[in-house]
């Protein structure tokens, strides 16, 4: 028998599954689910479908313990879910990778154990936030590296960048990038990184936007017209031009955008997959309807 399908053979004989938390998820306690209904059994079997057995073994104790019993109450197997992605069973040499771990988390949620799904989502969001921060730091213009922690602290404290900090950053950028076009491209690249949203983003991601707000519109347009301007620069430009009060004369500046540039930025927003950005771009950049 194929090792990846061995568990399903056991689950076909299962009439009751008893589930308990290993790590402890708030108020989640022990649950028992009757699998005598074929539909109920099929849902669990689908959720526990194994994709592969790569042979690795997670070093933690796991999160959720499943004990499955046959019609007569005999225990058929004990399984442990790890990180919403793998299952451990004594019949396997290593942990099995689930075809879709979220199905099993959703099954637990529906049966009165929401903690594992909540923990999984919290871990996912933390991982995404860490990745966005790494991307944002990687895009930080040369010459500003020494201010990274000071800027990141803005998100931890909830404060706004001080006029003093913005002045220092502006001076550093002018020293590092004497050419205003290169300076604009560096700022657009930086502002287009991170999570890229126009609202609801970490406070530190607003710093390049503040600096762009000090850039004359002529320099901004020159940067976007430069042959070196790429998709990532358009991302920063859209975020800047359609955001909330990002420029002292924002309405006038956007109204003066050349039509080809306006169309280019609008197309970028429409393909971004960000509904908020799309809505803002339609209001700011789309031509008026006849």
C-alpha positions, 0 to 999 in steps of 0.5 A: 500500500502507498504510504501516502494513502495508508491513513485514508484506509484507516479513516475509512474504518473510523467511526469516532475521532477525539480531538484535543489541544497539545499546545493549548489554544485559549478556551479550546478543549477536547471535542468528539466527532461522530463519523458514522455519517458518510458525509462527515467522514468524507470531510475529515478524509479530504482534510487529511489527504496526504500530499507527500512524505518527505521524511523530515521530522518536526522538532516540536510536540505539535498542536492538535492530537487526533485519536481515531476509533473504530465502531467498537471503540478500538483505537486505530491511530493517533495523529498529531497536527503540526503548524497547520501543515503536517501530520505525525503518525507512528506508521510513517518514518517522518511527518506527512505534508498535507495536500491542504492544511487549511482544510483541516484547520477549517474542519477543526474550526467548524467543530468547535476548535477555532484556536489552531486556525486563529494561530495559523492566521496570526503566524501567517500575518507575522510572516508576511509582515516580516517579509514586507519589512525585509523588502522595504529595508532592501529598497531603502536608498543608499545613505539612509541605512543608519536611520533604519531602526529609528524609522522602524521605531515609528511603527512600534511607537505609533509616532510620526516622523519629526520635521528634524528626521525628515530634514536629515533624510532629505539632506542625506538623499541630496548628498547621495543622489545629487541628480534629482531624477535619480533621487526621485527614482530611489524614493519611488522604488522605496515607497513602492515596496513594503505592503504597497497599500495606500492606507492601513500600512505600517507607520514607517512605510509612510516616510518615503511618502513624506519625502516625496511630498517635498519633491517638486512635481517637475522632478517627480514627472522627470523621474517617471519619464526617465527610461530607467523607470520600471513597474516598481517606480510606478507602484510608488507613484500610484501610492503617492499620487492617489493617497490621502493628502500626500502633496501640498497641491495634490489636486493640481499636481495630479490634474497636470499629469500628462495623459500617457502617464496618467493612463500608465499609472491607472493601468498599474493600479487596475492590475494591482489586485488592491481594491482600495488602490483601484478605487482611489486611482479611478477617482484620481486618474480616470478620465471624466465620464461623458 
